[in-house]
């Protein structure tokens, strides 16, 4: 519940000779009013009630009053102190002591009572406003502690706030511990935008990220465990927003590793064959289109190998489809391990495979196909006879498109089938 003026706690240190008009007003204005008129009761009442406002007449001995108020000030800077002055009791020395005490308001008690009331109301209203702002600030920080993102607030010289998820990530218990162990995130951030990070680059990093708008920068974060012996590297999308009339910067780190995992997961579903775990036909069409475009404009060689497994139907009929699936997986694994890193292997459909060979002419494609044919023929498959395969090769021509390029290689494959299989054409 938001604080209101009437809910404030007020400690009134009353001189026995003071007018009852102010007491009556304070009683009507504040629900939680504590009135004391003895020195011995002042400090105990303060400790028991933690007042928001202390209103005091000048009571004798003045030095003792000042000492008590000074002690209260040392306990709390939040309690506001109003002194009702009396020219007969306040000399220059006493006034200087009161000024040094840091009293919030001096009010001449001989002035009109309405002016005294207005002054008290003004201070009370400011207290309520500050309390409301504090409540909002606390709610904001509590909310920031609920989010998964890491949030820090900085004035560019120091880190002023860090939310709990970030502290937990670093196995730390407080902002003070963060600033001691990792000043300006030195030892936490490894790099930003490919630049090796240290605390001297803190301002540079913030300025660089803040100018990018919608684009994201991936920053590698190093998580320090309690024993400082183990760590893991994670990628974060980083955004910077200026707040507080541009005097502060809020830095928000969003963990994108789960997003990357999702992207990889969906990419695997879209682009990979379920059985053999190599690229599928959809991926072949996409890559071949790009390869033809590159070969056409950069005048680079491009070749295609298509092969299938000879008589796989007999394997399925004799040993079952699970055995046939095992042959497909074994051949995919075997061939993938024998081609260049720049070559890509795809399952075209059924028992047919395709290899895209960038920067490769027909002669080198033929030699590669022959080497693969021999490797498959010599491979020992579990619980079955020798497995062979037939290959067709083609080199890209300037008037080729995807369909004509694949057809020429496919025609070569079926020509090899007609010539007795287990060969390269």
N, C-alpha and C positions, 0 to 999 in steps of 0.2 A: 504494500500500500504506500502510495506517495506521501511524503511528509507535508503537513500543512503547518501554518504559523501556530495555531492553537495547540498542536501536538508537541511543540518544542518544550524542552525542559529548561526552566529558568531558576537560577539560584539568586535570590535577592538578599544582599547583605545590608541590613537596615540599621540605621542609626535610631536609637530609641526616641530621639527628638524629631525625627523626620515626619513629614506630613503623611497622613493615612490615605490621601487622595491617590498617590502613586501605587500604594499597596492594593487599593481597591481596583484600580485600573488593571494592574498585573494579574490579579485574581480573576478578573473577568476575561482577560485576553488569553491567558495561558492555563491549560488544564493542569500541567505538571509544574506547579510553582512551589519552590521551597524557600521559606523565609527564615533567616537566622539573624540573631542580634547579639551573639556572643562569639568572641574570638575562638574559643575552644571548639565551637560547633562548625566553623567555616570549612576547615579542611576535611573533616569527617563527612560532612554533607556533600562536598565535592566528590570525594571518592565513592560514596554510596550511590550518587545520582548521575554522575557524568553529564553535567548540564551543557546545553548548547550555548546558553548566554549567562554571563555573570554580571549582575547589576549591583553596584556597590556605592553606598554613601561614603563620604570621607568620615571615618570614625577614628577616634583616638584610642591608643597611640597610632599615629599615621604610619610610622616606620614599621610597626608590627603588621599593619594591614598590607603595606607594600611587600614585606617579606613573604607573607602568606600567598599573595597574588603572584609573586615571582615564582614561588614553588609550584603553584598550579600551572603557570605558563610552561615550566620546565617539564611537566607531566604531559601536557597536551597543547598543541598549537591550534586545535580546532575550536576550542571554547572561545567565544567572543566576550571581551570584557568591556563594560561600559562604566565609567566613573562619573558619578554625580558630584561635581566639584562645589566647593564652598570657599569663597575668597577669604573668609575669616580663618580657615584652617590650612589653606594651601599657600605656602610661601614659595619663593623661587627655587630653593633647594628641593623641596618636596615635589614641585612641578617637574624639575629635571629628572628626579627619580622615577616619577610616573611616566614621563616620556621614554626613558630608557627601558621601562618595563614592557613597552610595546602594547599599551592599551589601545583598543580599537576605536573608542569614541569618548570624548569628554563632553559632558553636558552641564551647563550652568543650572543648578537646581533652583535658582531664583527666577529663571525665565518662565514664560507661560507654560502651564502643564500640557497644553495641546502640542507645543513644540517638542516637549520631552517625549510625549506619546509618539509623535511622528518620527522622531529620531530612532526610538526603540523599534517601531514598526518597520522602518527602513532596513535596519540591521537584521531583524527577524526574517524579512522577505528575502534578503540576500542569502541568508543561511538556508532557507527552504529551497531557493533556486539552486544553490550549490549542491544540496543534498539530492535534488532531483537529477541534476546532471551526473552526480556520482552514481546514482541508481542506474541511469541509462548506460553509463560507462561500464559498470559492473555487468549489466545484462549483455552488453556488446561483447565483453571479454568472455563471459560464460558461453555465449553463442559461438564465438570463434574457437572455443575449446571443444565444441561438438562436431566441427567440420573435419573432413579427412585431409584437407589441404594444410600445408604448413604456412603460418602467417607470422611475419615479423614487422615491427614498426621501428623506424630509425630516423634520426635527424641528420644522417650522413656521417656523423662522427662516432655515435654510439648506437648500440641496439637497445631500444627503450622498452620493447615488449616482444615476447615470443609466446605463441600459444602452446597449450599442453601437448597436443600431438607431436609437435616438433621436439619438445623436450623429451617425450617418451621415445621418439625415434633415435635420439642421441643418448638415451639412458642417463639423462640429467634430471635434477630435481627442481632447479630454479634458474631464473634469468641470470642471477649473480654467478652461478656455477658455469653457465654458458660463456659469460664474458671473461671469466678467468681462464677456462680451459680452451676456448675457441674464440679469441677476440676477433670481432668482425667476420666470424665464420671461417677463419683460417684453420685448416685441418678438417673442415666439414665439406666445403665446396672444393672439388678437384680442378674443375675447369668450367669456363663458360664460353660458348661459341668457339670452341677449339683453342682458347687461350688458357694457359696454365694459371691457376688462381693463387693469390695470396692476399693478405689483408690490405696491402697498399693499393690493390685494385678494386676495393669495395665500391668506392664512388664511381669509378669508371664503369664497372659492371652495371650498377643501377642506372647510370645515364644511358648506357648503350641499350639496355633492355627496354627502358622507358620510351625510347624513340621509335620502337618497332611497331607499336599499335597492335594490330590483330595478329601479326606474325609471332610465333613462339620461339623461344630459345631453350634448347635442351641443356640442362646443367647436370653434370654428374655429381651426385651427393654420396659422400662416404659415411656410412653409419659406424659409429664407434661403440663397441661393446664395453661392458664394465671392465673386463680384463685388458682392454686395449690391444688384444692380440688378433682379433678376428674382425673382418669388415666385409661389406658388400657394396657394390656400386649400383646405383639406381638413377634412372633418367627422370628429370622433372621439366615440365613446361613452366616457365617463369613469367609472371606479369608484375609490373610496377605501377602503382597509382600514387600520385601526390595527394596528400590530405592536410587538413589544418592550415588553410591559406597558403598551400605549397611549402609549408615549413617542414613537413615530414613526408616520408615515403613509406608506403605499405608494400611489402614484397610478398607475393603469394606463389608458393611452390606447389604445383599439382603433379602428383605421381602419375606418369604415363606408361609405366611398365605393364599394367594390366591392359591398357588400351593396345599396346604393342602386341601383347599376348593374344588379344582378341583378333587383331588384324592378321597375325600369323595363323590363327586358328581358321579364320574364314578364307584366307588365302590358300590354306591347305585343302579345304573343302572344295574351293572353286578350281584350283589349278593342278591338283594332284590326283593320280589314280588311286582308288581305295586299295586295290589288291597289291600292286607292285611298288607303290609309294614313289613312283617317278611321275614326271609331268604327264598330263592327259591331253586329249585331242583339242580341247578348248584352248589350252595354253599353247599348243603347237600352232594353231591358226594365228594367235596373237603374236607370238615370237617370229613366225615365218614372215608375216606381213612387215614387221619392223626390219627383219634381216634383208628382205628383198628391197625395201626402201633404201636401206643403207648401201647395199651392193649396187643399186642403180645410180645413186647420186655420188658415191665415193669410188665407183669403179673397182670395187673389191671382189675377189673371188668368193663364191658361195656354192657349196655342194650339199647334196641330200643323200642319205642312205636310208633305204627302206628294207626291212627284213622280216620274215616270219618263220615260225617253227615248223619244220617239216613233220607232217603226219601227227599233229597234236591230237587229232580226233582219236587216233588209235590208242594213244596214251590214256585218254579219257575213258575209252571203251574197255581197255584192259585193266587199268589201275584205278579208275574212278576220277571224278572231276576234281577232288581234292589233290590228287597227285598231279593232275594237269595244272592246277593253280600253283602248286609248288614249283613246277618246271618254269612257269612264267616268272615267278618271283626270283628264282635262282638265276635265270638268264638276265633279267633286268639288273640284278645286283652285279653279276659278272661283267656285263657290258659297261655299266656305269663306272666300274673300276678300271676299265682299260682304255677309255677314250680321254681326250684332252680336257683340261678344265674349262676351255672355251667352247667345247662341244656340249650340246644338250640332247638328252635322250627322252623320248616320249612314247607312251603307249597309244598307238593309233586306233586300236580296236581289236578285240579278240586276241589273236596270237601275233598281231602285226605291230612292229615297232618302227620308229623314225628317229634318225639322228640328223640335227642341223649342224653343219660344219662351216663356221665362218672363216674367211681367209684361206679357203682350201679349194684346190682345183680337182678335176675329175680323177687325175692319176693318184693323188694322195688319198682321195676318198676311196678309190678302188683298193689301194694297199691297206687302208684301215679296215675296210669291209672284209678283205681276205684274212687279215689277222684275227678279226673277231670270229669269222666263220670257223677257223681252225681251233680257236680257244673253246668255242661252244662244242665242237665235235669231240675235242679231247677231254672235256669236263666230265667228271664222274657224278652222275645224278643218283640219288638214293633209290635203291630197289627198282631200277628200270634199266632198259638197254640204252645204247648210245642214242643221243639226241643230236640232230643236225638242223641246219637252218639255211635258207636261201636268201641272197641279197641282191638288191637292185640299186644302182647309183646313177646320179644325174648331176650335171653342173648347171648353174643358173645361166640362162641366156637373156639378152636384153629385152626380148619380146615376151618373156615369161610373166605369168601371174601365179598366184598361189595354186590354182587348180591345174594349170598346165605343167608347172614345175613338179608337183606331186605326181601327176599322171605319167610323166616321162620316167620318173624313178620307179613308179608302180608297174609300168609296162615292162621295164627291164627286169623287175622281180618275177613277173609271170612268165617272161621269156626263159628265165633261169629255171622256173618250175617245169616248163615244157621240155627243157634240156636235161632233166633228170634230177633236179634239186641239188642241195648241198653245194652251191656254187655262187660266184659273184658275177653279175652281168652289168 
